[in-house]
Amino acid sequence: MAAGQITFGGNRKLKIYGTLDCKSGKRMKVQRRVFFVGETEAVQCGYRPCGHCLREKYQAWRRH
């Protein structure tokens, strides 16, 4: 990954992040979109993993 390359997108209202090719993420309204260079950044901003494209990480998040 190149420095500063966007790798994840999120929903500003729902505080959910996922991969850029996630079907759920592609359906969200443009004005609610936010982008991250990595998962660490998304988590530090208070976002949780997507239950569709990041299922295992989402399930681990739910258990905690």
Distance bins in CASP14 RR format, pairs under 12 A and 6 or more apart:
PFRMAT RR
TARGET T0000
AUTHOR 0000-0000-0000
RMODE 2
METHOD distances of the structure
MODEL  1
1 7 1 0 0 1 0 0 0 0 0 0 0
1 8 0 0 0 0 0 1 0 0 0 0 0
1 36 0 0 0 0 0 1 0 0 0 0 0
1 37 1 0 0 1 0 0 0 0 0 0 0
1 38 0 0 0 0 1 0 0 0 0 0 0
1 39 0 0 0 0 0 1 0 0 0 0 0
2 37 0 0 0 0 1 0 0 0 0 0 0
3 37 0 0 0 0 1 0 0 0 0 0 0
3 38 0 0 0 0 0 1 0 0 0 0 0
4 35 0 0 0 0 0 1 0 0 0 0 0
4 36 0 0 0 0 0 1 0 0 0 0 0
4 37 1 0 1 0 0 0 0 0 0 0 0
4 38 0 0 0 0 1 0 0 0 0 0 0
4 41 0 0 0 0 1 0 0 0 0 0 0
5 20 0 0 0 0 0 1 0 0 0 0 0
5 35 0 0 0 0 0 1 0 0 0 0 0
5 36 0 0 0 0 0 1 0 0 0 0 0
5 37 1 0 0 1 0 0 0 0 0 0 0
5 38 0 0 0 0 1 0 0 0 0 0 0
5 41 0 0 0 0 0 1 0 0 0 0 0
6 17 0 0 0 0 0 1 0 0 0 0 0
6 18 0 0 0 0 0 1 0 0 0 0 0
6 19 0 0 0 0 0 1 0 0 0 0 0
6 20 1 0 0 1 0 0 0 0 0 0 0
6 33 0 0 0 0 0 1 0 0 0 0 0
6 34 0 0 0 0 0 1 0 0 0 0 0
6 35 1 0 1 0 0 0 0 0 0 0 0
6 36 1 0 0 1 0 0 0 0 0 0 0
6 37 1 0 0 1 0 0 0 0 0 0 0
6 38 0 0 0 0 1 0 0 0 0 0 0
6 41 0 0 0 0 0 1 0 0 0 0 0
6 42 0 0 0 0 0 1 0 0 0 0 0
7 17 0 0 0 0 0 1 0 0 0 0 0
7 18 0 0 0 0 1 0 0 0 0 0 0
7 19 1 0 0 1 0 0 0 0 0 0 0
7 20 1 0 0 1 0 0 0 0 0 0 0
7 21 0 0 0 0 0 1 0 0 0 0 0
7 35 0 0 0 0 1 0 0 0 0 0 0
7 36 1 0 0 1 0 0 0 0 0 0 0
7 37 1 0 0 1 0 0 0 0 0 0 0
7 38 1 0 1 0 0 0 0 0 0 0 0
7 39 0 0 0 0 1 0 0 0 0 0 0
7 40 0 0 0 0 0 1 0 0 0 0 0
7 41 0 0 0 0 1 0 0 0 0 0 0
7 42 0 0 0 0 1 0 0 0 0 0 0
8 16 0 0 0 0 0 1 0 0 0 0 0
8 17 1 0 1 0 0 0 0 0 0 0 0
8 18 1 0 1 0 0 0 0 0 0 0 0
8 19 1 0 0 1 0 0 0 0 0 0 0
8 20 1 0 0 1 0 0 0 0 0 0 0
8 21 0 0 0 0 0 1 0 0 0 0 0
8 22 0 0 0 0 1 0 0 0 0 0 0
8 25 0 0 0 0 0 1 0 0 0 0 0
8 33 0 0 0 0 0 1 0 0 0 0 0
8 34 0 0 0 0 1 0 0 0 0 0 0
8 35 1 0 0 1 0 0 0 0 0 0 0
8 36 1 0 1 0 0 0 0 0 0 0 0
8 37 1 0 0 1 0 0 0 0 0 0 0
8 38 1 0 1 0 0 0 0 0 0 0 0
8 39 1 0 0 1 0 0 0 0 0 0 0
8 40 0 0 0 0 1 0 0 0 0 0 0
8 41 1 0 0 1 0 0 0 0 0 0 0
8 42 1 0 1 0 0 0 0 0 0 0 0
8 43 0 0 0 0 0 1 0 0 0 0 0
8 45 0 0 0 0 0 1 0 0 0 0 0
8 47 0 0 0 0 1 0 0 0 0 0 0
8 49 0 0 0 0 1 0 0 0 0 0 0
8 50 0 0 0 0 1 0 0 0 0 0 0
8 53 0 0 0 0 1 0 0 0 0 0 0
8 54 0 0 0 0 1 0 0 0 0 0 0
8 57 0 0 0 0 0 1 0 0 0 0 0
9 15 0 0 0 0 0 1 0 0 0 0 0
9 16 0 0 0 0 1 0 0 0 0 0 0
9 17 1 0 1 0 0 0 0 0 0 0 0
9 18 1 0 1 0 0 0 0 0 0 0 0
9 19 1 0 0 1 0 0 0 0 0 0 0
9 20 1 0 0 1 0 0 0 0 0 0 0
9 21 0 0 0 0 0 1 0 0 0 0 0
9 22 0 0 0 0 1 0 0 0 0 0 0
9 24 0 0 0 0 0 1 0 0 0 0 0
9 25 1 0 0 1 0 0 0 0 0 0 0
9 26 0 0 0 0 0 1 0 0 0 0 0
9 28 0 0 0 0 1 0 0 0 0 0 0
9 32 0 0 0 0 0 1 0 0 0 0 0
9 33 1 0 0 1 0 0 0 0 0 0 0
9 34 1 0 0 1 0 0 0 0 0 0 0
9 35 1 0 1 0 0 0 0 0 0 0 0
9 36 1 0 1 0 0 0 0 0 0 0 0
9 37 0 0 0 0 0 1 0 0 0 0 0
9 38 0 0 0 0 1 0 0 0 0 0 0
9 39 0 0 0 0 0 1 0 0 0 0 0
9 41 0 0 0 0 0 1 0 0 0 0 0
9 42 1 0 0 1 0 0 0 0 0 0 0
9 45 0 0 0 0 0 1 0 0 0 0 0
9 47 0 0 0 0 1 0 0 0 0 0 0
9 49 0 0 0 0 0 1 0 0 0 0 0
9 50 0 0 0 0 1 0 0 0 0 0 0
9 53 0 0 0 0 0 1 0 0 0 0 0
9 54 0 0 0 0 0 1 0 0 0 0 0
10 16 1 0 0 1 0 0 0 0 0 0 0
10 17 1 0 1 0 0 0 0 0 0 0 0
10 18 1 0 0 1 0 0 0 0 0 0 0
10 19 0 0 0 0 1 0 0 0 0 0 0
10 20 0 0 0 0 1 0 0 0 0 0 0
10 22 0 0 0 0 1 0 0 0 0 0 0
10 24 0 0 0 0 0 1 0 0 0 0 0
10 25 1 0 0 1 0 0 0 0 0 0 0
10 26 0 0 0 0 0 1 0 0 0 0 0
10 28 1 0 0 1 0 0 0 0 0 0 0
10 29 0 0 0 0 0 1 0 0 0 0 0
10 30 0 0 0 0 0 1 0 0 0 0 0
10 32 0 0 0 0 1 0 0 0 0 0 0
10 33 1 0 0 1 0 0 0 0 0 0 0
10 34 1 0 1 0 0 0 0 0 0 0 0
10 35 1 0 0 1 0 0 0 0 0 0 0
10 36 1 0 0 1 0 0 0 0 0 0 0
10 38 0 0 0 0 0 1 0 0 0 0 0
10 39 0 0 0 0 0 1 0 0 0 0 0
10 41 0 0 0 0 0 1 0 0 0 0 0
10 42 1 0 0 1 0 0 0 0 0 0 0
10 43 0 0 0 0 0 1 0 0 0 0 0
10 45 0 0 0 0 1 0 0 0 0 0 0
10 46 0 0 0 0 0 1 0 0 0 0 0
10 47 1 0 0 1 0 0 0 0 0 0 0
10 48 0 0 0 0 0 1 0 0 0 0 0
10 49 0 0 0 0 0 1 0 0 0 0 0
10 50 0 0 0 0 1 0 0 0 0 0 0
10 53 0 0 0 0 0 1 0 0 0 0 0
10 54 0 0 0 0 0 1 0 0 0 0 0
11 17 1 0 0 1 0 0 0 0 0 0 0
11 18 0 0 0 0 1 0 0 0 0 0 0
11 22 0 0 0 0 0 1 0 0 0 0 0
11 24 0 0 0 0 1 0 0 0 0 0 0
11 25 1 0 0 1 0 0 0 0 0 0 0
11 26 0 0 0 0 0 1 0 0 0 0 0
11 27 0 0 0 0 1 0 0 0 0 0 0
11 28 1 0 1 0 0 0 0 0 0 0 0
11 29 0 0 0 0 1 0 0 0 0 0 0
11 30 0 0 0 0 0 1 0 0 0 0 0
11 31 0 0 0 0 0 1 0 0 0 0 0
11 32 1 0 1 0 0 0 0 0 0 0 0
11 33 1 0 0 1 0 0 0 0 0 0 0
11 34 1 0 0 1 0 0 0 0 0 0 0
11 35 0 0 0 0 0 1 0 0 0 0 0
11 36 0 0 0 0 0 1 0 0 0 0 0
11 42 0 0 0 0 0 1 0 0 0 0 0
11 45 0 0 0 0 0 1 0 0 0 0 0
11 46 0 0 0 0 0 1 0 0 0 0 0
11 47 0 0 0 0 1 0 0 0 0 0 0
11 48 0 0 0 0 0 1 0 0 0 0 0
11 49 0 0 0 0 0 1 0 0 0 0 0
11 50 0 0 0 0 1 0 0 0 0 0 0
11 51 0 0 0 0 0 1 0 0 0 0 0
12 25 0 0 0 0 0 1 0 0 0 0 0
12 28 0 0 0 0 1 0 0 0 0 0 0
12 29 0 0 0 0 1 0 0 0 0 0 0
12 30 0 0 0 0 0 1 0 0 0 0 0
12 31 0 0 0 0 1 0 0 0 0 0 0
12 32 1 0 1 0 0 0 0 0 0 0 0
12 33 1 0 0 1 0 0 0 0 0 0 0
12 34 1 0 1 0 0 0 0 0 0 0 0
12 35 0 0 0 0 0 1 0 0 0 0 0
12 36 0 0 0 0 0 1 0 0 0 0 0
12 42 0 0 0 0 0 1 0 0 0 0 0
12 45 0 0 0 0 1 0 0 0 0 0 0
12 46 0 0 0 0 0 1 0 0 0 0 0
12 47 0 0 0 0 1 0 0 0 0 0 0
13 28 0 0 0 0 1 0 0 0 0 0 0
13 29 0 0 0 0 1 0 0 0 0 0 0
13 31 0 0 0 0 1 0 0 0 0 0 0
13 32 1 0 1 0 0 0 0 0 0 0 0
13 33 0 0 0 0 0 1 0 0 0 0 0
13 34 0 0 0 0 1 0 0 0 0 0 0
13 47 0 0 0 0 0 1 0 0 0 0 0
14 24 0 0 0 0 0 1 0 0 0 0 0
14 25 0 0 0 0 0 1 0 0 0 0 0
14 28 0 0 0 0 1 0 0 0 0 0 0
14 29 0 0 0 0 0 1 0 0 0 0 0
14 32 1 0 0 1 0 0 0 0 0 0 0
14 33 0 0 0 0 0 1 0 0 0 0 0
14 34 0 0 0 0 0 1 0 0 0 0 0
14 46 0 0 0 0 0 1 0 0 0 0 0
14 47 0 0 0 0 1 0 0 0 0 0 0
14 48 0 0 0 0 1 0 0 0 0 0 0
14 49 0 0 0 0 0 1 0 0 0 0 0
14 50 0 0 0 0 1 0 0 0 0 0 0
14 51 0 0 0 0 0 1 0 0 0 0 0
15 32 0 0 0 0 0 1 0 0 0 0 0
15 34 0 0 0 0 1 0 0 0 0 0 0
15 42 0 0 0 0 1 0 0 0 0 0 0
15 43 0 0 0 0 0 1 0 0 0 0 0
15 45 0 0 0 0 1 0 0 0 0 0 0
15 46 1 0 1 0 0 0 0 0 0 0 0
15 47 1 0 1 0 0 0 0 0 0 0 0
15 48 1 0 0 1 0 0 0 0 0 0 0
15 49 0 0 0 0 0 1 0 0 0 0 0
15 50 0 0 0 0 0 1 0 0 0 0 0
15 61 0 0 0 0 0 1 0 0 0 0 0
16 22 0 0 0 0 1 0 0 0 0 0 0
16 24 0 0 0 0 1 0 0 0 0 0 0
16 25 0 0 0 0 1 0 0 0 0 0 0
16 28 0 0 0 0 1 0 0 0 0 0 0
16 32 0 0 0 0 0 1 0 0 0 0 0
16 33 0 0 0 0 0 1 0 0 0 0 0
16 34 0 0 0 0 0 1 0 0 0 0 0
16 36 0 0 0 0 0 1 0 0 0 0 0
16 42 0 0 0 0 1 0 0 0 0 0 0
16 43 0 0 0 0 0 1 0 0 0 0 0
16 45 0 0 0 0 0 1 0 0 0 0 0
16 46 0 0 0 0 0 1 0 0 0 0 0
16 47 1 0 0 1 0 0 0 0 0 0 0
16 48 1 0 1 0 0 0 0 0 0 0 0
16 49 1 0 0 1 0 0 0 0 0 0 0
16 50 1 0 1 0 0 0 0 0 0 0 0
16 51 1 0 0 1 0 0 0 0 0 0 0
16 52 0 0 0 0 1 0 0 0 0 0 0
16 53 0 0 0 0 0 1 0 0 0 0 0
16 54 0 0 0 0 1 0 0 0 0 0 0
16 57 0 0 0 0 0 1 0 0 0 0 0
16 58 0 0 0 0 1 0 0 0 0 0 0
16 61 0 0 0 0 0 1 0 0 0 0 0
17 24 0 0 0 0 0 1 0 0 0 0 0
17 25 0 0 0 0 1 0 0 0 0 0 0
17 28 0 0 0 0 0 1 0 0 0 0 0
17 33 0 0 0 0 0 1 0 0 0 0 0
17 34 0 0 0 0 1 0 0 0 0 0 0
17 35 0 0 0 0 1 0 0 0 0 0 0
17 36 1 0 0 1 0 0 0 0 0 0 0
17 37 0 0 0 0 0 1 0 0 0 0 0
17 38 0 0 0 0 1 0 0 0 0 0 0
17 39 1 0 0 1 0 0 0 0 0 0 0
17 40 0 0 0 0 0 1 0 0 0 0 0
17 41 0 0 0 0 1 0 0 0 0 0 0
17 42 1 1 0 0 0 0 0 0 0 0 0
17 43 0 0 0 0 1 0 0 0 0 0 0
17 44 0 0 0 0 0 1 0 0 0 0 0
17 45 0 0 0 0 1 0 0 0 0 0 0
17 46 0 0 0 0 1 0 0 0 0 0 0
17 47 1 0 1 0 0 0 0 0 0 0 0
17 48 1 0 0 1 0 0 0 0 0 0 0
17 49 1 0 0 1 0 0 0 0 0 0 0
17 50 1 0 0 1 0 0 0 0 0 0 0
17 51 0 0 0 0 0 1 0 0 0 0 0
17 52 0 0 0 0 0 1 0 0 0 0 0
17 53 0 0 0 0 1 0 0 0 0 0 0
17 54 1 0 0 1 0 0 0 0 0 0 0
17 57 0 0 0 0 1 0 0 0 0 0 0
17 58 0 0 0 0 0 1 0 0 0 0 0
17 61 0 0 0 0 0 1 0 0 0 0 0
18 24 0 0 0 0 1 0 0 0 0 0 0
18 25 1 0 0 1 0 0 0 0 0 0 0
18 26 0 0 0 0 0 1 0 0 0 0 0
18 28 0 0 0 0 0 1 0 0 0 0 0
18 33 0 0 0 0 0 1 0 0 0 0 0
18 34 0 0 0 0 0 1 0 0 0 0 0
18 35 0 0 0 0 0 1 0 0 0 0 0
18 36 0 0 0 0 1 0 0 0 0 0 0
18 38 0 0 0 0 0 1 0 0 0 0 0
18 39 0 0 0 0 1 0 0 0 0 0 0
18 42 1 0 0 1 0 0 0 0 0 0 0
18 43 0 0 0 0 0 1 0 0 0 0 0
18 47 0 0 0 0 1 0 0 0 0 0 0
18 48 0 0 0 0 1 0 0 0 0 0 0
18 49 1 0 0 1 0 0 0 0 0 0 0
18 50 1 0 1 0 0 0 0 0 0 0 0
18 51 0 0 0 0 1 0 0 0 0 0 0
18 52 0 0 0 0 1 0 0 0 0 0 0
18 53 1 0 1 0 0 0 0 0 0 0 0
18 54 1 0 1 0 0 0 0 0 0 0 0
18 55 0 0 0 0 0 1 0 0 0 0 0
18 57 0 0 0 0 1 0 0 0 0 0 0
18 58 0 0 0 0 1 0 0 0 0 0 0
18 61 0 0 0 0 0 1 0 0 0 0 0
19 25 0 0 0 0 1 0 0 0 0 0 0
19 26 0 0 0 0 0 1 0 0 0 0 0
19 35 0 0 0 0 0 1 0 0 0 0 0
19 36 0 0 0 0 0 1 0 0 0 0 0
19 38 0 0 0 0 0 1 0 0 0 0 0
19 39 0 0 0 0 0 1 0 0 0 0 0
19 42 0 0 0 0 0 1 0 0 0 0 0
19 49 0 0 0 0 1 0 0 0 0 0 0
19 50 1 0 0 1 0 0 0 0 0 0 0
19 51 0 0 0 0 0 1 0 0 0 0 0
19 52 0 0 0 0 1 0 0 0 0 0 0
19 53 1 0 1 0 0 0 0 0 0 0 0
19 54 1 0 0 1 0 0 0 0 0 0 0
19 55 0 0 0 0 0 1 0 0 0 0 0
19 57 0 0 0 0 0 1 0 0 0 0 0
20 26 0 0 0 0 1 0 0 0 0 0 0
20 28 0 0 0 0 0 1 0 0 0 0 0
20 33 0 0 0 0 0 1 0 0 0 0 0
20 35 0 0 0 0 1 0 0 0 0 0 0
20 36 0 0 0 0 0 1 0 0 0 0 0
20 37 0 0 0 0 0 1 0 0 0 0 0
20 38 0 0 0 0 0 1 0 0 0 0 0
20 50 0 0 0 0 0 1 0 0 0 0 0
20 53 0 0 0 0 1 0 0 0 0 0 0
21 50 0 0 0 0 0 1 0 0 0 0 0
21 52 0 0 0 0 0 1 0 0 0 0 0
21 53 1 0 0 1 0 0 0 0 0 0 0
21 54 0 0 0 0 0 1 0 0 0 0 0
22 28 0 0 0 0 1 0 0 0 0 0 0
22 33 0 0 0 0 0 1 0 0 0 0 0
22 49 0 0 0 0 0 1 0 0 0 0 0
22 50 1 0 1 0 0 0 0 0 0 0 0
22 51 0 0 0 0 1 0 0 0 0 0 0
22 52 1 0 1 0 0 0 0 0 0 0 0
22 53 1 1 0 0 0 0 0 0 0 0 0
22 54 0 0 0 0 1 0 0 0 0 0 0
22 55 0 0 0 0 0 1 0 0 0 0 0
22 58 0 0 0 0 0 1 0 0 0 0 0
23 50 0 0 0 0 1 0 0 0 0 0 0
23 51 0 0 0 0 0 1 0 0 0 0 0
23 52 1 0 0 1 0 0 0 0 0 0 0
23 53 1 0 0 1 0 0 0 0 0 0 0
24 49 0 0 0 0 0 1 0 0 0 0 0
24 50 1 0 0 1 0 0 0 0 0 0 0
24 51 1 0 0 1 0 0 0 0 0 0 0
24 52 1 0 1 0 0 0 0 0 0 0 0
24 53 1 0 0 1 0 0 0 0 0 0 0
24 54 0 0 0 0 0 1 0 0 0 0 0
24 55 0 0 0 0 0 1 0 0 0 0 0
24 58 0 0 0 0 0 1 0 0 0 0 0
25 32 0 0 0 0 1 0 0 0 0 0 0
25 33 0 0 0 0 1 0 0 0 0 0 0
25 34 0 0 0 0 0 1 0 0 0 0 0
25 35 0 0 0 0 0 1 0 0 0 0 0
25 50 1 0 0 1 0 0 0 0 0 0 0
25 51 0 0 0 0 0 1 0 0 0 0 0
25 52 0 0 0 0 1 0 0 0 0 0 0
25 53 0 0 0 0 1 0 0 0 0 0 0
25 54 0 0 0 0 0 1 0 0 0 0 0
26 33 0 0 0 0 1 0 0 0 0 0 0
26 50 0 0 0 0 0 1 0 0 0 0 0
26 52 0 0 0 0 0 1 0 0 0 0 0
26 53 0 0 0 0 0 1 0 0 0 0 0
27 33 0 0 0 0 0 1 0 0 0 0 0
27 50 0 0 0 0 0 1 0 0 0 0 0
27 52 0 0 0 0 0 1 0 0 0 0 0
28 34 0 0 0 0 1 0 0 0 0 0 0
28 50 0 0 0 0 0 1 0 0 0 0 0
28 52 0 0 0 0 0 1 0 0 0 0 0
34 41 0 0 0 0 0 1 0 0 0 0 0
34 42 0 0 0 0 1 0 0 0 0 0 0
34 45 0 0 0 0 1 0 0 0 0 0 0
34 46 0 0 0 0 0 1 0 0 0 0 0
34 47 0 0 0 0 1 0 0 0 0 0 0
35 41 0 0 0 0 1 0 0 0 0 0 0
35 42 0 0 0 0 1 0 0 0 0 0 0
35 45 0 0 0 0 0 1 0 0 0 0 0
35 47 0 0 0 0 0 1 0 0 0 0 0
36 42 1 0 1 0 0 0 0 0 0 0 0
36 43 0 0 0 0 1 0 0 0 0 0 0
36 44 0 0 0 0 1 0 0 0 0 0 0
36 45 1 0 0 1 0 0 0 0 0 0 0
36 46 0 0 0 0 0 1 0 0 0 0 0
36 47 1 0 0 1 0 0 0 0 0 0 0
36 49 0 0 0 0 0 1 0 0 0 0 0
37 44 0 0 0 0 0 1 0 0 0 0 0
37 45 0 0 0 0 0 1 0 0 0 0 0
38 44 0 0 0 0 1 0 0 0 0 0 0
38 45 0 0 0 0 0 1 0 0 0 0 0
38 47 0 0 0 0 0 1 0 0 0 0 0
38 49 0 0 0 0 0 1 0 0 0 0 0
38 54 0 0 0 0 0 1 0 0 0 0 0
39 45 0 0 0 0 0 1 0 0 0 0 0
39 46 0 0 0 0 0 1 0 0 0 0 0
39 47 0 0 0 0 1 0 0 0 0 0 0
39 48 0 0 0 0 0 1 0 0 0 0 0
39 49 1 0 0 1 0 0 0 0 0 0 0
39 50 0 0 0 0 0 1 0 0 0 0 0
39 53 0 0 0 0 0 1 0 0 0 0 0
39 54 0 0 0 0 1 0 0 0 0 0 0
39 57 1 0 0 1 0 0 0 0 0 0 0
39 61 0 0 0 0 0 1 0 0 0 0 0
40 46 0 0 0 0 0 1 0 0 0 0 0
40 47 0 0 0 0 0 1 0 0 0 0 0
41 47 0 0 0 0 1 0 0 0 0 0 0
42 48 0 0 0 0 1 0 0 0 0 0 0
42 49 0 0 0 0 1 0 0 0 0 0 0
42 50 0 0 0 0 0 1 0 0 0 0 0
42 54 0 0 0 0 0 1 0 0 0 0 0
42 57 0 0 0 0 0 1 0 0 0 0 0
42 61 0 0 0 0 0 1 0 0 0 0 0
43 49 0 0 0 0 1 0 0 0 0 0 0
43 54 0 0 0 0 0 1 0 0 0 0 0
43 57 0 0 0 0 1 0 0 0 0 0 0
43 60 0 0 0 0 0 1 0 0 0 0 0
43 61 0 0 0 0 1 0 0 0 0 0 0
43 64 0 0 0 0 0 1 0 0 0 0 0
46 61 0 0 0 0 0 1 0 0 0 0 0
47 54 0 0 0 0 0 1 0 0 0 0 0
47 57 0 0 0 0 0 1 0 0 0 0 0
47 58 0 0 0 0 0 1 0 0 0 0 0
47 61 0 0 0 0 0 1 0 0 0 0 0
48 54 0 0 0 0 1 0 0 0 0 0 0
48 57 0 0 0 0 1 0 0 0 0 0 0
48 58 1 0 0 1 0 0 0 0 0 0 0
48 59 0 0 0 0 0 1 0 0 0 0 0
48 60 0 0 0 0 0 1 0 0 0 0 0
48 61 1 0 1 0 0 0 0 0 0 0 0
48 62 0 0 0 0 1 0 0 0 0 0 0
48 64 0 0 0 0 0 1 0 0 0 0 0
49 55 0 0 0 0 1 0 0 0 0 0 0
49 56 0 0 0 0 1 0 0 0 0 0 0
49 57 1 1 0 0 0 0 0 0 0 0 0
49 58 1 0 1 0 0 0 0 0 0 0 0
49 59 0 0 0 0 1 0 0 0 0 0 0
49 60 0 0 0 0 1 0 0 0 0 0 0
49 61 1 0 1 0 0 0 0 0 0 0 0
49 62 0 0 0 0 1 0 0 0 0 0 0
49 64 0 0 0 0 0 1 0 0 0 0 0
50 56 0 0 0 0 0 1 0 0 0 0 0
50 57 0 0 0 0 1 0 0 0 0 0 0
50 58 1 0 0 1 0 0 0 0 0 0 0
50 59 0 0 0 0 0 1 0 0 0 0 0
50 61 0 0 0 0 0 1 0 0 0 0 0
51 57 0 0 0 0 1 0 0 0 0 0 0
51 58 1 1 0 0 0 0 0 0 0 0 0
51 59 0 0 0 0 1 0 0 0 0 0 0
51 60 0 0 0 0 0 1 0 0 0 0 0
51 61 0 0 0 0 1 0 0 0 0 0 0
51 62 0 0 0 0 1 0 0 0 0 0 0
52 58 0 0 0 0 1 0 0 0 0 0 0
52 59 0 0 0 0 0 1 0 0 0 0 0
54 60 0 0 0 0 1 0 0 0 0 0 0
54 61 0 0 0 0 1 0 0 0 0 0 0
54 62 0 0 0 0 0 1 0 0 0 0 0
55 61 0 0 0 0 0 1 0 0 0 0 0
55 62 0 0 0 0 0 1 0 0 0 0 0
56 62 0 0 0 0 0 1 0 0 0 0 0
56 63 0 0 0 0 0 1 0 0 0 0 0
57 63 0 0 0 0 0 1 0 0 0 0 0
57 64 0 0 0 0 0 1 0 0 0 0 0
58 64 0 0 0 0 0 1 0 0 0 0 0
END
